[in-house]
Amino acid sequence: MQIGSKFTIGVHIITAIDYFKDMGRVNSEFLAGSIGVNPVIVRTVISQLREAGLVKTQRGSSGAELAKPLNEITLYDIYKAVGSVDEKEGLFHFHEQPNPDCPVGRNIHSLLDDKLKAIQDAMEAEMKKYTVADLDAGLKEILKKEA
């Protein structure tokens, strides 16, 4: 199981919006060039980030801006905004029809369900510890070394 790329695209978008905010318009075409994807994908993710209250956009070509300070946007916020996990099912998709006549098949849910939930909860708790401000500080450090 893998979290879709919309999560890392969302993180990239928010990081880039902040980094380039004073250098000109940060629109979907610009962001698509930075990310290396089609602008339609960027617009889809920006729409999700906007609905979650993380970014602001206006009709036209004015570009995007952050709706919150970097230190108030966690990786978990982005993960939830872009629908990285099905709310009902959770992170782990269980196979549909384990054989009820098999001792493993009939019991696999009871063996795994609480453990998989605990794993997801631990991952999400860890994501809540990191903000985009942490990434911004890391980027500044890397760029300082590159100079």
LUMMI-18654 format. One record per residue (C-alpha): residue number from 1; residue in one letter; x negated, y negated, z. Coordinates in Angstrom, 2 decimals, decimal comma. Layout:
N
n=NUM	res=A	c1=X	c2=Y	c3=Z
...
end
This chain:
147
n=1	res=M	c1=0,00	c2=0,00	c3=0,00
n=2	res=Q	c1=-1,29	c2=-3,41	c3=-0,88
n=3	res=I	c1=-0,10	c2=-6,90	c3=-0,17
n=4	res=G	c1=0,57	c2=-8,56	c3=-3,51
n=5	res=S	c1=-1,67	c2=-11,22	c3=-4,98
n=6	res=K	c1=0,93	c2=-13,93	c3=-4,32
n=7	res=F	c1=-0,42	c2=-14,10	c3=-0,77
n=8	res=T	c1=-3,99	c2=-14,93	c3=-1,82
n=9	res=I	c1=-2,66	c2=-17,20	c3=-4,57
n=10	res=G	c1=-0,65	c2=-19,05	c3=-1,92
n=11	res=V	c1=-3,73	c2=-19,44	c3=0,28
n=12	res=H	c1=-5,73	c2=-20,64	c3=-2,75
n=13	res=I	c1=-3,00	c2=-23,17	c3=-3,66
n=14	res=I	c1=-2,80	c2=-24,69	c3=-0,19
n=15	res=T	c1=-6,59	c2=-24,82	c3=0,17
n=16	res=A	c1=-6,98	c2=-26,44	c3=-3,27
n=17	res=I	c1=-4,17	c2=-28,95	c3=-2,69
n=18	res=D	c1=-6,00	c2=-30,19	c3=0,38
n=19	res=Y	c1=-9,48	c2=-30,09	c3=-1,15
n=20	res=F	c1=-8,53	c2=-31,98	c3=-4,32
n=21	res=K	c1=-5,90	c2=-34,32	c3=-2,79
n=22	res=D	c1=-8,03	c2=-37,46	c3=-3,16
n=23	res=M	c1=-9,40	c2=-36,59	c3=-6,61
n=24	res=G	c1=-6,23	c2=-36,85	c3=-8,69
n=25	res=R	c1=-3,03	c2=-34,97	c3=-9,39
n=26	res=V	c1=-2,96	c2=-31,40	c3=-8,16
n=27	res=N	c1=-0,31	c2=-29,89	c3=-10,43
n=28	res=S	c1=0,44	c2=-26,32	c3=-11,51
n=29	res=E	c1=-1,77	c2=-26,51	c3=-14,61
n=30	res=F	c1=-4,72	c2=-27,75	c3=-12,55
n=31	res=L	c1=-4,16	c2=-25,08	c3=-9,89
n=32	res=A	c1=-3,73	c2=-22,36	c3=-12,51
n=33	res=G	c1=-7,18	c2=-23,26	c3=-13,85
n=34	res=S	c1=-8,69	c2=-22,95	c3=-10,38
n=35	res=I	c1=-6,93	c2=-19,67	c3=-9,62
n=36	res=G	c1=-7,27	c2=-18,14	c3=-13,08
n=37	res=V	c1=-3,58	c2=-17,33	c3=-13,59
n=38	res=N	c1=-0,70	c2=-18,58	c3=-15,71
n=39	res=P	c1=0,87	c2=-21,87	c3=-14,53
n=40	res=V	c1=4,25	c2=-20,10	c3=-14,32
n=41	res=I	c1=2,88	c2=-17,90	c3=-11,52
n=42	res=V	c1=1,59	c2=-20,99	c3=-9,72
n=43	res=R	c1=4,96	c2=-22,71	c3=-10,04
n=44	res=T	c1=6,70	c2=-19,63	c3=-8,62
n=45	res=V	c1=4,40	c2=-19,50	c3=-5,60
n=46	res=I	c1=4,57	c2=-23,28	c3=-5,08
n=47	res=S	c1=8,36	c2=-23,00	c3=-5,08
n=48	res=Q	c1=8,16	c2=-20,38	c3=-2,32
n=49	res=L	c1=5,69	c2=-22,50	c3=-0,34
n=50	res=R	c1=7,98	c2=-25,51	c3=-0,74
n=51	res=E	c1=11,02	c2=-23,54	c3=0,46
n=52	res=A	c1=9,00	c2=-22,54	c3=3,53
n=53	res=G	c1=8,19	c2=-26,19	c3=4,25
n=54	res=L	c1=4,46	c2=-25,84	c3=3,60
n=55	res=V	c1=4,13	c2=-28,02	c3=0,49
n=56	res=K	c1=6,00	c2=-30,94	c3=-1,06
n=57	res=T	c1=6,54	c2=-31,55	c3=-4,75
n=58	res=Q	c1=8,43	c2=-34,06	c3=-6,83
n=59	res=R	c1=9,94	c2=-33,68	c3=-10,27
n=60	res=G	c1=7,59	c2=-34,72	c3=-13,02
n=61	res=S	c1=3,86	c2=-34,47	c3=-12,98
n=62	res=S	c1=3,02	c2=-36,10	c3=-9,66
n=63	res=G	c1=1,50	c2=-32,91	c3=-8,31
n=64	res=A	c1=1,82	c2=-31,12	c3=-4,99
n=65	res=E	c1=0,87	c2=-32,15	c3=-1,48
n=66	res=L	c1=0,87	c2=-30,45	c3=1,88
n=67	res=A	c1=3,93	c2=-30,85	c3=4,08
n=68	res=K	c1=1,97	c2=-30,05	c3=7,26
n=69	res=P	c1=-1,57	c2=-30,57	c3=8,49
n=70	res=L	c1=-3,98	c2=-27,72	c3=7,71
n=71	res=N	c1=-4,26	c2=-26,76	c3=11,38
n=72	res=E	c1=-0,50	c2=-26,11	c3=11,47
n=73	res=I	c1=-0,44	c2=-23,70	c3=8,51
n=74	res=T	c1=-1,42	c2=-20,15	c3=9,39
n=75	res=L	c1=-2,17	c2=-17,26	c3=7,09
n=76	res=Y	c1=0,97	c2=-15,68	c3=8,52
n=77	res=D	c1=3,04	c2=-18,70	c3=7,39
n=78	res=I	c1=1,83	c2=-18,20	c3=3,83
n=79	res=Y	c1=2,30	c2=-14,42	c3=4,02
n=80	res=K	c1=5,93	c2=-14,89	c3=5,07
n=81	res=A	c1=6,55	c2=-17,71	c3=2,56
n=82	res=V	c1=5,58	c2=-15,69	c3=-0,49
n=83	res=G	c1=7,53	c2=-12,60	c3=0,55
n=84	res=S	c1=4,51	c2=-10,38	c3=1,03
n=85	res=V	c1=6,62	c2=-7,89	c3=2,95
n=86	res=D	c1=10,21	c2=-6,72	c3=2,70
n=87	res=E	c1=11,88	c2=-7,90	c3=5,92
n=88	res=K	c1=14,10	c2=-4,83	c3=6,20
n=89	res=E	c1=11,62	c2=-2,15	c3=5,22
n=90	res=G	c1=8,41	c2=-3,61	c3=6,57
n=91	res=L	c1=4,91	c2=-3,47	c3=5,17
n=92	res=F	c1=4,88	c2=0,28	c3=4,61
n=93	res=H	c1=7,24	c2=1,75	c3=2,05
n=94	res=F	c1=8,28	c2=5,20	c3=3,18
n=95	res=H	c1=8,79	c2=7,93	c3=0,58
n=96	res=E	c1=12,46	c2=8,34	c3=-0,10
n=97	res=Q	c1=13,38	c2=11,98	c3=0,47
n=98	res=P	c1=11,20	c2=14,01	c3=2,81
n=99	res=N	c1=12,43	c2=17,60	c3=2,81
n=100	res=P	c1=14,70	c2=18,17	c3=5,83
n=101	res=D	c1=14,03	c2=21,92	c3=5,63
n=102	res=C	c1=10,31	c2=21,35	c3=6,17
n=103	res=P	c1=9,14	c2=20,82	c3=9,77
n=104	res=V	c1=6,83	c2=18,01	c3=8,64
n=105	res=G	c1=9,39	c2=16,48	c3=6,27
n=106	res=R	c1=12,17	c2=16,36	c3=8,82
n=107	res=N	c1=9,90	c2=14,80	c3=11,49
n=108	res=I	c1=7,56	c2=12,51	c3=9,54
n=109	res=H	c1=9,67	c2=9,41	c3=10,21
n=110	res=S	c1=9,71	c2=9,96	c3=13,96
n=111	res=L	c1=5,95	c2=10,59	c3=13,87
n=112	res=L	c1=5,08	c2=7,47	c3=11,90
n=113	res=D	c1=7,75	c2=4,78	c3=12,22
n=114	res=D	c1=6,66	c2=3,28	c3=15,55
n=115	res=K	c1=2,97	c2=3,55	c3=14,67
n=116	res=L	c1=3,41	c2=1,81	c3=11,32
n=117	res=K	c1=5,47	c2=-0,93	c3=12,99
n=118	res=A	c1=2,69	c2=-1,42	c3=15,58
n=119	res=I	c1=0,09	c2=-1,63	c3=12,80
n=120	res=Q	c1=2,13	c2=-4,25	c3=10,95
n=121	res=D	c1=2,72	c2=-6,22	c3=14,16
n=122	res=A	c1=-1,03	c2=-6,20	c3=14,91
n=123	res=M	c1=-1,89	c2=-7,39	c3=11,40
n=124	res=E	c1=0,70	c2=-10,17	c3=11,56
n=125	res=A	c1=-0,52	c2=-11,25	c3=15,02
n=126	res=E	c1=-4,06	c2=-11,46	c3=13,63
n=127	res=M	c1=-2,84	c2=-13,55	c3=10,67
n=128	res=K	c1=-1,26	c2=-16,01	c3=13,10
n=129	res=K	c1=-4,72	c2=-16,70	c3=14,60
n=130	res=Y	c1=-6,16	c2=-18,17	c3=11,41
n=131	res=T	c1=-5,18	c2=-21,52	c3=9,94
n=132	res=V	c1=-5,99	c2=-23,07	c3=6,61
n=133	res=A	c1=-8,09	c2=-25,54	c3=8,64
n=134	res=D	c1=-10,36	c2=-22,57	c3=9,45
n=135	res=L	c1=-10,72	c2=-21,89	c3=5,73
n=136	res=D	c1=-11,35	c2=-25,57	c3=5,05
n=137	res=A	c1=-14,16	c2=-25,61	c3=7,62
n=138	res=G	c1=-15,65	c2=-22,48	c3=6,06
n=139	res=L	c1=-15,46	c2=-23,99	c3=2,58
n=140	res=K	c1=-17,21	c2=-27,16	c3=3,74
n=141	res=E	c1=-19,96	c2=-25,06	c3=5,29
n=142	res=I	c1=-20,44	c2=-23,05	c3=2,10
n=143	res=L	c1=-20,49	c2=-26,19	c3=-0,06
n=144	res=K	c1=-23,04	c2=-27,79	c3=2,25
n=145	res=K	c1=-25,33	c2=-24,78	c3=1,78
n=146	res=E	c1=-24,84	c2=-24,88	c3=-2,00
n=147	res=A	c1=-25,87	c2=-28,55	c3=-2,21
end
